[in-house]
Amino acid sequence: MTLQQKLVSVFIVWHLTAAAVASLPPALPVVRTAGSQASGPAAFRTLAAAFDTAGGLVSRAAGIAQRASSRFLGKPVDAYLTLTGQGQRWAMFSNVPPFDRYWRVRYYVQPAGGPPWTATELIGPAHPEDRIRLIRSFRDSFQDKALELATLGFNRNRRPEAIRPDAQPSDLPGDLAPIARFFARRFASARLRGPDERIARTEVWIGSVDNTPPGQPPDETALITRRAVLGAYEGGPVEDHTRVRTYPPYHGVEEEAGIKWVLEYFEGA
């Protein structure tokens, strides 16, 4: 084995060790409802108690391994994972939000002559939620992830005093600005009719609707209505030339098929 191969092997072992150490939980909770409270035949109670015992052993073993590895490798592992951009916990399914989230962008178009008009575009989720998700959904997942991270950063950086009806763009953090500007440029290049039209204002609305609680049947009528409304956006931005919209106050709310839309960010007048 050459020196280069040895170095590569050492790096692979270190990388896997760091990933394993970072993945160890401090302890695994054991829900003791089986052996102590189970009812039924004696054989079932014995089996439930055995599972409780095994769960307790696994929990204690995981805690010991985590504490031991952190004592000897904690700082080097943390420094390595932070340096390589892997310093995050991968428990993506441990805290599932109890709601569905949507993103849309609204454009206010001002022609050189004639009445202004608006267009509203659904930008997230990028892949229709009622369609089979295969190769395209993998590509679209990057857009959804960017929207989610931008929203988290925006909510974290926005000051509480900025949430007021007369808030201005300068009062808001810039985490959602790239989202608004990217889609505004794309809309302008595809839909505006030359230099005589311009986008006077761009708004980012974030919507949410509660999921059905566990153990309860979904409201099929509400789901069908929501899918019909969201399906109207599939052809691209929905233009409205018949009514002139007034600018809503910051953090204004609109309801659409059970979705509560909140104006979170805007640029322009």
Contacts in CASP RR format, 6 or more apart in sequence:
PFRMAT RR
TARGET T0000
AUTHOR 0000-0000-0000
METHOD contacts of the structure
MODEL  1
MTLQQKLVSVFIVWHLTAAAVASLPPALPVVRTAGSQASGPAAFRTLAAA
FDTAGGLVSRAAGIAQRASSRFLGKPVDAYLTLTGQGQRWAMFSNVPPFD
RYWRVRYYVQPAGGPPWTATELIGPAHPEDRIRLIRSFRDSFQDKALELA
TLGFNRNRRPEAIRPDAQPSDLPGDLAPIARFFARRFASARLRGPDERIA
RTEVWIGSVDNTPPGQPPDETALITRRAVLGAYEGGPVEDHTRVRTYPPY
HGVEEEAGIKWVLEYFEGA
1 9 0 8 1.000
14 80 0 8 1.000
17 73 0 8 1.000
17 77 0 8 1.000
18 73 0 8 1.000
18 76 0 8 1.000
18 77 0 8 1.000
18 80 0 8 1.000
18 81 0 8 1.000
19 86 0 8 1.000
21 66 0 8 1.000
21 69 0 8 1.000
21 70 0 8 1.000
21 73 0 8 1.000
21 74 0 8 1.000
21 77 0 8 1.000
22 77 0 8 1.000
22 78 0 8 1.000
22 81 0 8 1.000
22 86 0 8 1.000
22 87 0 8 1.000
23 90 0 8 1.000
24 62 0 8 1.000
24 63 0 8 1.000
24 65 0 8 1.000
24 66 0 8 1.000
24 69 0 8 1.000
25 62 0 8 1.000
25 63 0 8 1.000
25 66 0 8 1.000
26 63 0 8 1.000
26 66 0 8 1.000
26 67 0 8 1.000
27 59 0 8 1.000
27 60 0 8 1.000
27 62 0 8 1.000
27 63 0 8 1.000
27 66 0 8 1.000
28 55 0 8 1.000
28 56 0 8 1.000
28 58 0 8 1.000
28 59 0 8 1.000
28 62 0 8 1.000
28 63 0 8 1.000
29 59 0 8 1.000
30 52 0 8 1.000
30 55 0 8 1.000
30 56 0 8 1.000
30 59 0 8 1.000
32 52 0 8 1.000
34 48 0 8 1.000
34 49 0 8 1.000
34 51 0 8 1.000
34 52 0 8 1.000
35 45 0 8 1.000
35 48 0 8 1.000
35 49 0 8 1.000
35 51 0 8 1.000
35 52 0 8 1.000
36 49 0 8 1.000
36 52 0 8 1.000
38 44 0 8 1.000
38 45 0 8 1.000
38 48 0 8 1.000
38 49 0 8 1.000
39 45 0 8 1.000
69 77 0 8 1.000
78 87 0 8 1.000
81 87 0 8 1.000
98 210 0 8 1.000
98 211 0 8 1.000
98 213 0 8 1.000
99 208 0 8 1.000
99 209 0 8 1.000
99 210 0 8 1.000
99 211 0 8 1.000
100 129 0 8 1.000
100 208 0 8 1.000
100 209 0 8 1.000
100 211 0 8 1.000
101 148 0 8 1.000
101 151 0 8 1.000
101 206 0 8 1.000
101 207 0 8 1.000
101 208 0 8 1.000
102 122 0 8 1.000
102 124 0 8 1.000
102 125 0 8 1.000
102 206 0 8 1.000
102 207 0 8 1.000
102 208 0 8 1.000
102 209 0 8 1.000
102 230 0 8 1.000
102 259 0 8 1.000
102 261 0 8 1.000
103 122 0 8 1.000
103 123 0 8 1.000
103 124 0 8 1.000
103 147 0 8 1.000
103 151 0 8 1.000
103 179 0 8 1.000
103 204 0 8 1.000
103 205 0 8 1.000
103 206 0 8 1.000
103 207 0 8 1.000
104 120 0 8 1.000
104 121 0 8 1.000
104 122 0 8 1.000
104 123 0 8 1.000
104 124 0 8 1.000
104 204 0 8 1.000
104 205 0 8 1.000
104 207 0 8 1.000
104 233 0 8 1.000
104 261 0 8 1.000
105 120 0 8 1.000
105 121 0 8 1.000
105 123 0 8 1.000
105 179 0 8 1.000
105 180 0 8 1.000
105 183 0 8 1.000
105 184 0 8 1.000
105 187 0 8 1.000
105 202 0 8 1.000
105 203 0 8 1.000
105 204 0 8 1.000
105 205 0 8 1.000
106 118 0 8 1.000
106 119 0 8 1.000
106 120 0 8 1.000
106 121 0 8 1.000
106 202 0 8 1.000
106 203 0 8 1.000
106 205 0 8 1.000
107 118 0 8 1.000
107 119 0 8 1.000
107 120 0 8 1.000
107 121 0 8 1.000
107 184 0 8 1.000
107 187 0 8 1.000
107 199 0 8 1.000
107 201 0 8 1.000
107 202 0 8 1.000
107 203 0 8 1.000
107 237 0 8 1.000
108 116 0 8 1.000
108 118 0 8 1.000
108 199 0 8 1.000
108 200 0 8 1.000
108 201 0 8 1.000
108 202 0 8 1.000
108 203 0 8 1.000
108 245 0 8 1.000
108 247 0 8 1.000
108 269 0 8 1.000
109 116 0 8 1.000
109 117 0 8 1.000
109 118 0 8 1.000
109 119 0 8 1.000
109 192 0 8 1.000
109 197 0 8 1.000
109 198 0 8 1.000
109 199 0 8 1.000
109 200 0 8 1.000
110 116 0 8 1.000
110 197 0 8 1.000
110 198 0 8 1.000
110 199 0 8 1.000
110 200 0 8 1.000
111 117 0 8 1.000
111 193 0 8 1.000
111 196 0 8 1.000
111 197 0 8 1.000
112 196 0 8 1.000
112 197 0 8 1.000
113 196 0 8 1.000
115 241 0 8 1.000
115 244 0 8 1.000
116 200 0 8 1.000
116 244 0 8 1.000
117 239 0 8 1.000
117 240 0 8 1.000
117 241 0 8 1.000
117 244 0 8 1.000
118 239 0 8 1.000
118 240 0 8 1.000
118 245 0 8 1.000
119 187 0 8 1.000
119 191 0 8 1.000
119 237 0 8 1.000
119 238 0 8 1.000
119 239 0 8 1.000
119 240 0 8 1.000
120 233 0 8 1.000
120 237 0 8 1.000
120 238 0 8 1.000
120 240 0 8 1.000
121 183 0 8 1.000
121 187 0 8 1.000
121 233 0 8 1.000
121 236 0 8 1.000
121 237 0 8 1.000
121 238 0 8 1.000
122 230 0 8 1.000
122 233 0 8 1.000
122 236 0 8 1.000
123 143 0 8 1.000
123 147 0 8 1.000
123 179 0 8 1.000
123 183 0 8 1.000
124 143 0 8 1.000
124 144 0 8 1.000
124 147 0 8 1.000
125 140 0 8 1.000
125 144 0 8 1.000
126 140 0 8 1.000
126 141 0 8 1.000
126 143 0 8 1.000
126 144 0 8 1.000
127 133 0 8 1.000
127 136 0 8 1.000
127 137 0 8 1.000
127 140 0 8 1.000
127 141 0 8 1.000
127 144 0 8 1.000
128 230 0 8 1.000
128 231 0 8 1.000
128 234 0 8 1.000
129 230 0 8 1.000
130 227 0 8 1.000
146 179 0 8 1.000
147 179 0 8 1.000
150 175 0 8 1.000
150 176 0 8 1.000
150 178 0 8 1.000
150 179 0 8 1.000
151 175 0 8 1.000
151 176 0 8 1.000
151 206 0 8 1.000
151 264 0 8 1.000
153 173 0 8 1.000
153 175 0 8 1.000
154 172 0 8 1.000
154 173 0 8 1.000
154 174 0 8 1.000
154 175 0 8 1.000
154 176 0 8 1.000
154 264 0 8 1.000
154 265 0 8 1.000
157 173 0 8 1.000
157 174 0 8 1.000
157 175 0 8 1.000
158 172 0 8 1.000
158 173 0 8 1.000
159 171 0 8 1.000
162 171 0 8 1.000
162 172 0 8 1.000
163 250 0 8 1.000
163 251 0 8 1.000
164 250 0 8 1.000
164 251 0 8 1.000
165 249 0 8 1.000
165 250 0 8 1.000
165 251 0 8 1.000
165 252 0 8 1.000
166 249 0 8 1.000
166 250 0 8 1.000
167 250 0 8 1.000
167 251 0 8 1.000
169 265 0 8 1.000
169 266 0 8 1.000
169 267 0 8 1.000
169 268 0 8 1.000
172 265 0 8 1.000
174 265 0 8 1.000
176 204 0 8 1.000
176 264 0 8 1.000
176 265 0 8 1.000
177 265 0 8 1.000
177 267 0 8 1.000
179 204 0 8 1.000
179 265 0 8 1.000
180 202 0 8 1.000
180 203 0 8 1.000
180 204 0 8 1.000
180 265 0 8 1.000
180 266 0 8 1.000
180 267 0 8 1.000
181 202 0 8 1.000
181 267 0 8 1.000
183 202 0 8 1.000
184 199 0 8 1.000
184 202 0 8 1.000
184 267 0 8 1.000
187 199 0 8 1.000
187 237 0 8 1.000
188 198 0 8 1.000
188 199 0 8 1.000
191 237 0 8 1.000
191 239 0 8 1.000
192 198 0 8 1.000
192 199 0 8 1.000
200 268 0 8 1.000
200 269 0 8 1.000
201 247 0 8 1.000
201 266 0 8 1.000
201 267 0 8 1.000
201 268 0 8 1.000
201 269 0 8 1.000
202 266 0 8 1.000
202 267 0 8 1.000
202 268 0 8 1.000
203 248 0 8 1.000
203 263 0 8 1.000
203 265 0 8 1.000
203 266 0 8 1.000
204 263 0 8 1.000
204 264 0 8 1.000
204 265 0 8 1.000
204 266 0 8 1.000
205 254 0 8 1.000
205 261 0 8 1.000
205 262 0 8 1.000
205 263 0 8 1.000
205 264 0 8 1.000
206 261 0 8 1.000
206 262 0 8 1.000
206 264 0 8 1.000
207 259 0 8 1.000
207 260 0 8 1.000
207 261 0 8 1.000
207 262 0 8 1.000
208 259 0 8 1.000
208 260 0 8 1.000
209 226 0 8 1.000
209 258 0 8 1.000
209 259 0 8 1.000
209 260 0 8 1.000
212 218 0 8 1.000
212 219 0 8 1.000
222 257 0 8 1.000
222 258 0 8 1.000
225 257 0 8 1.000
225 258 0 8 1.000
226 257 0 8 1.000
226 258 0 8 1.000
226 259 0 8 1.000
228 257 0 8 1.000
229 256 0 8 1.000
229 257 0 8 1.000
229 259 0 8 1.000
230 257 0 8 1.000
232 238 0 8 1.000
247 269 0 8 1.000
248 254 0 8 1.000
248 263 0 8 1.000
249 263 0 8 1.000
250 263 0 8 1.000
250 266 0 8 1.000
251 262 0 8 1.000
251 263 0 8 1.000
251 264 0 8 1.000
252 262 0 8 1.000
252 263 0 8 1.000
253 260 0 8 1.000
253 261 0 8 1.000
253 262 0 8 1.000
253 263 0 8 1.000
254 260 0 8 1.000
254 261 0 8 1.000
255 261 0 8 1.000
END
